[in-house]
Amino acid sequence: MACSLLTIFVHFTSHTHTLLPAACLCFRGAFSEVVLAEEKRTQRLVAIKCIPKKALEGKENNIENEIAVLHRIKHPNIVSLEDIFESISHLYLVMQLVSGGELFDRIVEKGFYTERDASQLIHQILDAVKYLHDMGIVHRDLKPENLLYYSMEEDSKIMISDFGLSKIEGAGSVMSTACGTPGYVAPEVLAQKPYSKAVDCWSIGVISYILLCGYPPFYDENDAKLFEQILKAEYEFDSPYWDDISDSAKDFICHLMEKEPSKRYTCEQALQHPWISGDTALDKNIHESVSAQIKKNFAKQAFNATAVVRHMRKLQLGTSLEGPSQITPTSPCHGHLLPEEEEEEEEEDDLGNGEEESCKF
């Protein structure tokens, strides 16, 4: 049974958590969903990712890998896994809650936005991804939709989420699975060549490009043509959108969006680039141009996490309210977290919401 208006007014309980009345203002993806809950002992809000076991059939290794990765990492710019519950029909991942909304939404809402703002964002992302790489972990699906602000504060830090496609590098192991999100994948992935953590650095380059102009470096309605552009690493710094952007920023992007993985900057090298560590990032306001392009090019991908948080605040659920930590969540809303209780079988929703999905291709 999918979420209904009735469930909005009901508190579902478990031994440790209470799902809030607004829990069914939840976020769905193809295979799971995220609901809001309160930890009974501390009254702290968390996000619970609800995954139907039916959706895991044949994909058990994927979720085991995601959990293994999340158990290993603890970084101030990475959304953390805090607990796991299991019922007859569902697996529940209790996640750290973040409430600041998605990256693009915040940029559009700003009245003032500069290269320096973009540089500071990328610095945080690089620091977190370097931590992952030092731990032998490759994210493999870095993109703006997986970058969330921790809070609504003006100076909020950015958080990396969604480790569903992440991979722990093993001794002598080689990654070759073509996975990720079209538009952000590295050329070697599309070429079906063995690849390494350098694929994450390429994705950070793509994100940096978008943060400075508001549109993607590669685009075509036809996926085959899109992939051809990426394989050739064909991109431009188009006028007039890049006229006011520093040469240092362009140089930084070129070192990350380098076709040859062995020549591509590592996170450590990128952190030492003057656009990140120095003072070459300009303070000129580029908000009008960038926000206009974001609204034009990414409107269909916009995610209303911030709007939901505001709605919940109107319901007076507490001043410490924070929004969901995962933005590509999925499946029908499930209230019970007790492993011993039987749960009603739920119909799967064909959401058809047109959102871009992370995928293997």
Helices and strands as residue ranges (DSSP letters): H 5-8, E 12-13, E 17-19, E 27-28, E 33-39, E 45-52, H 53-56, H 60-72, E 81-86, E 90-95, H 103-109, H 115-134, E 137-138, G 144-146, E 147-149, E 158-160, E 167-168, E 179-180, H 187-190, H 198-213, H 223-232, H 247-256, H 267-271, H 274-277, H 287-298, G 299-301, H 305-314, E 359-360
